[in-house]
Amino acid sequence: MKLLRLVPEVTKIQFMRWRKISFPLSGAVAIASLALFFMVGLNFGIDFKGGTLLELRSMQGPANLAQVRTTLSGLKLGDVQVQEFGEPEEVLIRIESQEGHEQSSQVVVSKVREALGQNYEFRRTEVVGPRVSGELATKGFLAVAISLVMILFYIWFRFEWQFAAGAIITTFNDIVFTIGFFSLFQLDFSLSSIAAVLTIIGYSLNDTVVVYDRIRENLRRYKKMQLEELLDLSINETLSRTTMTSATTLLALLALYFFGGEVIQSFVLAMIVGVVVGTYSSIFLAAPLLILLGLRTSVFNSNRDDEPKKA
Amino acid sequence: MLYFSRWKIVTIAMVVVGGLLATLPNFFSSATLKSWPDFLPQNQVVLGLDLQGGAYLLYEVDREDYKTQQYRQLVGSVRSALREKPRIGYTGLGVHGDGVQVRIRDAARIEEAQKRLQGLVNPLSGGFGGTPVNEFALTEKEGLLRLTFTDEGLEQRLKGVVAQSIEVIRRRVDELGTTEPSIQQQGADRILVEAPGESDPQRLKNVIGQTAQMTFHLVDDQMSSAQAKTARAPAGTMLVPDVDGQTVYVVEETALLGGEELQDAQASFDQRTNEPVVNFRFNTSGARTFANVTRKNTGRPFAIVLDNTVISAPVISELITGGSGQISGNFTLESANNLAVLLRAGALPAKLNVMEERSVGPGLGQDSIESGKIASLLGGLLVILFMVLAYGSFGAIANTALAVNILLLFGVLTTLQATLTLPGIAGIVLTVGMAVDANVLIFERIREEARSGRSAIGAIDAGYQRALGTILDANITTLIAAVVLFAIGSGPVKGFAVTLMVGLFTTVFSAFTVSRLLISIWVRRRRPSKLPI
């Protein structure tokens, strides 16, 4: 049986040359993402902004969005968004955080229930008070920061500081890109998006670490080889694995995106984007960054050789 | 790397069988499980509220409200302390901002007043390092005495408040009898109520959200309701509105009796008007007080006040010795029932505010399970197919390891009774994708080793050996992210972190034992000279 191969068995692509393109490109995309983030901003969901989210299903036939809108605007609840959700029977309603007391959002739900309860089934209700939403935002930010710092230390401990710095810059690039993607398409940024970002961190690092692992091994093996050449060799050697793993993970994620239901779609979309960017950055950013960070081929020489030598 | 001692094989087999046994109950109905012998595991995986439907309510003790209420009581204690003979003249006693203050008229007696009020500061047991810590701090400035909560005092009180609130909520919910929610403390002053299967939390919120502090006060009939709206209440009385806010009653500040003296309360119908009412009965001491009050005040109206609202203000028509009475106040049968439940279960020590509410109807939960199942099956099938296309018979071995991996993952989740949420299902699908990574790393390494001139067996051996470090590094970095997510996340996100963490462990296990064992068996049978990949 002829086996499927995503890339030829042996490749000799000179990835390091691409850094003249990949660095400015990634830099530009990162700046654009940050600009989007600061100028347009993320479409924060109620988890971080506070407010009310309701998922309704019409009991007879397709939902009448226009009528729902009119009914709700009659209730004077401030900014209200009404949209179809997955199927024509389903409606997603977002109501902004109410002015005044911590409890005022509570009144909103009972008002809407009273107005629409006859014709709609309330499938999901989420009310987040302004205080809790602030805490959730802080916690989410902390989660990302803490895990980055811990991973930094782990890589530093296992490799050299250049690797740790390279991994963090690469990962940071991936996060910034994902945030930019969320800003550009105004996807709902909720608690589960933080989970998605953290998974992207994990995945991107996973990819980067595999490449770095090979670089470290080759540094020990080919002591005389030029750094640029050595990095190219390492990426080419791991290329087949990088693409295979991305492919299987993407297959699983795509199945989840199309069939996993509306509720987790934006969560899965973020991960798909993250896997694609993570793969790109571990090839085109992680390794060439080591040149920029001044890694020297002699770094693993002398008496630190703890791995068995192989000719 | 290809040699397995017998005990290792046995251990691996036992782990796999254990995983299978732990997973098995998930495929049967709970009725079937009851008929199983006791030695078999019967736990099923716990579904999160987002999958089985239910309500999640996060309450917080209203500190300001609690403090104000406590300060009001303190005012009474300060008054009686200063009125004790010999009386100390004072003025301006009341709650001002964060504290109770009073001005002592005679500058010469400030010290004496201070000494008396010092008796109210309630030393807390267990002061730290010798310095006694009090509940209240007493300060004096030019004849103005102030009592305020110390931080430690308030924290200590809140602890008690939260514990007592949990008790009361549990009693109230038990009275309802429909759901079995979990009620837990969160942080210093929060209470989390999770009610599986409760798709409309409104009823639950009605029952939990009301403080239900009931007190009985004499109505001051010197002042009419119309006057009361514009005028200030005379000393020793306070203004309390009725349910519609139309009428304002002037009632004596000191309550005659409180809800804590109640023994029973039941919803019922008034025999004459046939309207829903609540019948109540005091305990022995309450009944005695009630009898006294009714004897002294026959013909005067008194107010039944619930959470700062007058729900009824009947005139005492006769002496009541039996200690029972009736509240009629425009009830529906349901609201009468609710009030009876609240009165029986007792009052909350402080107001609770809803900080966060999430509820999912059973329909959506079922849909989520269905789509989660379809997506994971499809994702799994695609990955399996892809692996066979890419690695042939080695791919089939990797797929077997994958199956064991998923089995173990479910087994561990079931045994730990971890909660499976919708993002958790996404975590499983992601694990499927990443689990394959371990095998891909190994197989690619084997290919490389073979290219560099090793024999088939040598390449397999070296491939496993060299891929180990990489796989560990790669999985530990992901594990770090997952652990942080678990520590900081809540609800569904935590569920995602759990599946991801468990998934990482089972992945490393299945790649390094199951797939390696299968390959070593294959090598021994075939004695290959050429690699199939």
HADDOCK unambig.tbl for C-alpha pairs under 7 A between the chains (distance, minus, plus):
assign (segid A and resid 3 and name CA) (segid B and resid 389 and name CA) 5.75 0.50 0.50
assign (segid A and resid 3 and name CA) (segid B and resid 390 and name CA) 5.07 0.50 0.50
assign (segid A and resid 3 and name CA) (segid B and resid 391 and name CA) 6.34 0.50 0.50
assign (segid A and resid 3 and name CA) (segid B and resid 392 and name CA) 6.75 0.50 0.50
assign (segid A and resid 4 and name CA) (segid B and resid 389 and name CA) 5.42 0.50 0.50
assign (segid A and resid 4 and name CA) (segid B and resid 390 and name CA) 4.41 0.50 0.50
assign (segid A and resid 5 and name CA) (segid B and resid 390 and name CA) 6.32 0.50 0.50
assign (segid A and resid 103 and name CA) (segid B and resid 353 and name CA) 6.62 0.50 0.50
assign (segid A and resid 103 and name CA) (segid B and resid 354 and name CA) 6.57 0.50 0.50
assign (segid A and resid 122 and name CA) (segid B and resid 361 and name CA) 6.84 0.50 0.50
assign (segid A and resid 123 and name CA) (segid B and resid 360 and name CA) 5.65 0.50 0.50
assign (segid A and resid 123 and name CA) (segid B and resid 361 and name CA) 4.57 0.50 0.50
assign (segid A and resid 123 and name CA) (segid B and resid 363 and name CA) 6.87 0.50 0.50
assign (segid A and resid 123 and name CA) (segid B and resid 364 and name CA) 5.80 0.50 0.50
assign (segid A and resid 124 and name CA) (segid B and resid 359 and name CA) 5.53 0.50 0.50
assign (segid A and resid 124 and name CA) (segid B and resid 360 and name CA) 4.34 0.50 0.50
assign (segid A and resid 124 and name CA) (segid B and resid 361 and name CA) 5.97 0.50 0.50
assign (segid A and resid 125 and name CA) (segid B and resid 358 and name CA) 5.44 0.50 0.50
assign (segid A and resid 125 and name CA) (segid B and resid 359 and name CA) 4.99 0.50 0.50
assign (segid A and resid 125 and name CA) (segid B and resid 360 and name CA) 6.41 0.50 0.50
assign (segid A and resid 126 and name CA) (segid B and resid 357 and name CA) 5.48 0.50 0.50
assign (segid A and resid 126 and name CA) (segid B and resid 358 and name CA) 4.18 0.50 0.50
assign (segid A and resid 126 and name CA) (segid B and resid 359 and name CA) 6.32 0.50 0.50
assign (segid A and resid 127 and name CA) (segid B and resid 356 and name CA) 5.56 0.50 0.50
assign (segid A and resid 127 and name CA) (segid B and resid 357 and name CA) 4.82 0.50 0.50
assign (segid A and resid 127 and name CA) (segid B and resid 358 and name CA) 6.21 0.50 0.50
assign (segid A and resid 128 and name CA) (segid B and resid 355 and name CA) 6.37 0.50 0.50
assign (segid A and resid 128 and name CA) (segid B and resid 356 and name CA) 4.50 0.50 0.50
assign (segid A and resid 128 and name CA) (segid B and resid 357 and name CA) 6.31 0.50 0.50
assign (segid A and resid 129 and name CA) (segid B and resid 355 and name CA) 5.07 0.50 0.50
assign (segid A and resid 129 and name CA) (segid B and resid 356 and name CA) 5.79 0.50 0.50
assign (segid A and resid 132 and name CA) (segid B and resid 355 and name CA) 6.34 0.50 0.50
assign (segid A and resid 132 and name CA) (segid B and resid 356 and name CA) 6.93 0.50 0.50
assign (segid A and resid 139 and name CA) (segid B and resid 488 and name CA) 6.46 0.50 0.50
assign (segid A and resid 143 and name CA) (segid B and resid 484 and name CA) 6.06 0.50 0.50
assign (segid A and resid 143 and name CA) (segid B and resid 485 and name CA) 6.37 0.50 0.50
assign (segid A and resid 143 and name CA) (segid B and resid 488 and name CA) 6.33 0.50 0.50
assign (segid A and resid 147 and name CA) (segid B and resid 480 and name CA) 6.40 0.50 0.50
assign (segid A and resid 147 and name CA) (segid B and resid 481 and name CA) 5.27 0.50 0.50
assign (segid A and resid 147 and name CA) (segid B and resid 484 and name CA) 6.02 0.50 0.50
assign (segid A and resid 151 and name CA) (segid B and resid 477 and name CA) 6.00 0.50 0.50
assign (segid A and resid 151 and name CA) (segid B and resid 480 and name CA) 6.67 0.50 0.50
assign (segid A and resid 192 and name CA) (segid B and resid 493 and name CA) 6.15 0.50 0.50
assign (segid A and resid 195 and name CA) (segid B and resid 493 and name CA) 6.44 0.50 0.50
assign (segid A and resid 198 and name CA) (segid B and resid 481 and name CA) 6.14 0.50 0.50
assign (segid A and resid 202 and name CA) (segid B and resid 477 and name CA) 6.19 0.50 0.50
assign (segid A and resid 202 and name CA) (segid B and resid 478 and name CA) 4.20 0.50 0.50
assign (segid A and resid 202 and name CA) (segid B and resid 481 and name CA) 5.98 0.50 0.50
assign (segid A and resid 203 and name CA) (segid B and resid 478 and name CA) 6.70 0.50 0.50
assign (segid A and resid 205 and name CA) (segid B and resid 477 and name CA) 6.71 0.50 0.50
assign (segid A and resid 206 and name CA) (segid B and resid 474 and name CA) 4.45 0.50 0.50
assign (segid A and resid 206 and name CA) (segid B and resid 475 and name CA) 6.81 0.50 0.50
assign (segid A and resid 206 and name CA) (segid B and resid 477 and name CA) 6.58 0.50 0.50
assign (segid A and resid 206 and name CA) (segid B and resid 478 and name CA) 6.70 0.50 0.50
assign (segid A and resid 209 and name CA) (segid B and resid 473 and name CA) 6.85 0.50 0.50
assign (segid A and resid 209 and name CA) (segid B and resid 474 and name CA) 5.86 0.50 0.50
assign (segid A and resid 210 and name CA) (segid B and resid 470 and name CA) 5.89 0.50 0.50
assign (segid A and resid 210 and name CA) (segid B and resid 474 and name CA) 6.49 0.50 0.50
assign (segid A and resid 213 and name CA) (segid B and resid 470 and name CA) 6.20 0.50 0.50
assign (segid A and resid 241 and name CA) (segid B and resid 440 and name CA) 6.12 0.50 0.50
assign (segid A and resid 241 and name CA) (segid B and resid 441 and name CA) 6.01 0.50 0.50
assign (segid A and resid 241 and name CA) (segid B and resid 444 and name CA) 6.26 0.50 0.50
assign (segid A and resid 245 and name CA) (segid B and resid 437 and name CA) 5.25 0.50 0.50
assign (segid A and resid 245 and name CA) (segid B and resid 440 and name CA) 6.93 0.50 0.50
assign (segid A and resid 248 and name CA) (segid B and resid 383 and name CA) 5.63 0.50 0.50
assign (segid A and resid 248 and name CA) (segid B and resid 433 and name CA) 5.36 0.50 0.50
assign (segid A and resid 249 and name CA) (segid B and resid 430 and name CA) 6.63 0.50 0.50
assign (segid A and resid 249 and name CA) (segid B and resid 433 and name CA) 3.98 0.50 0.50
assign (segid A and resid 249 and name CA) (segid B and resid 434 and name CA) 6.20 0.50 0.50
assign (segid A and resid 251 and name CA) (segid B and resid 379 and name CA) 6.33 0.50 0.50
assign (segid A and resid 251 and name CA) (segid B and resid 382 and name CA) 6.52 0.50 0.50
assign (segid A and resid 251 and name CA) (segid B and resid 383 and name CA) 6.65 0.50 0.50
assign (segid A and resid 252 and name CA) (segid B and resid 379 and name CA) 4.18 0.50 0.50
assign (segid A and resid 252 and name CA) (segid B and resid 380 and name CA) 6.68 0.50 0.50
assign (segid A and resid 252 and name CA) (segid B and resid 383 and name CA) 6.76 0.50 0.50
assign (segid A and resid 252 and name CA) (segid B and resid 429 and name CA) 6.08 0.50 0.50
assign (segid A and resid 252 and name CA) (segid B and resid 430 and name CA) 6.76 0.50 0.50
assign (segid A and resid 252 and name CA) (segid B and resid 433 and name CA) 5.86 0.50 0.50
assign (segid A and resid 253 and name CA) (segid B and resid 430 and name CA) 6.89 0.50 0.50
assign (segid A and resid 255 and name CA) (segid B and resid 375 and name CA) 5.31 0.50 0.50
assign (segid A and resid 255 and name CA) (segid B and resid 378 and name CA) 6.15 0.50 0.50
assign (segid A and resid 255 and name CA) (segid B and resid 379 and name CA) 5.06 0.50 0.50
assign (segid A and resid 256 and name CA) (segid B and resid 375 and name CA) 4.88 0.50 0.50
assign (segid A and resid 256 and name CA) (segid B and resid 376 and name CA) 6.85 0.50 0.50
assign (segid A and resid 256 and name CA) (segid B and resid 379 and name CA) 6.96 0.50 0.50
assign (segid A and resid 259 and name CA) (segid B and resid 371 and name CA) 5.85 0.50 0.50
assign (segid A and resid 259 and name CA) (segid B and resid 374 and name CA) 6.63 0.50 0.50
assign (segid A and resid 259 and name CA) (segid B and resid 375 and name CA) 5.05 0.50 0.50
assign (segid A and resid 260 and name CA) (segid B and resid 371 and name CA) 4.85 0.50 0.50
assign (segid A and resid 260 and name CA) (segid B and resid 372 and name CA) 5.08 0.50 0.50
assign (segid A and resid 260 and name CA) (segid B and resid 375 and name CA) 5.15 0.50 0.50
assign (segid A and resid 261 and name CA) (segid B and resid 368 and name CA) 6.41 0.50 0.50
assign (segid A and resid 261 and name CA) (segid B and resid 371 and name CA) 5.63 0.50 0.50
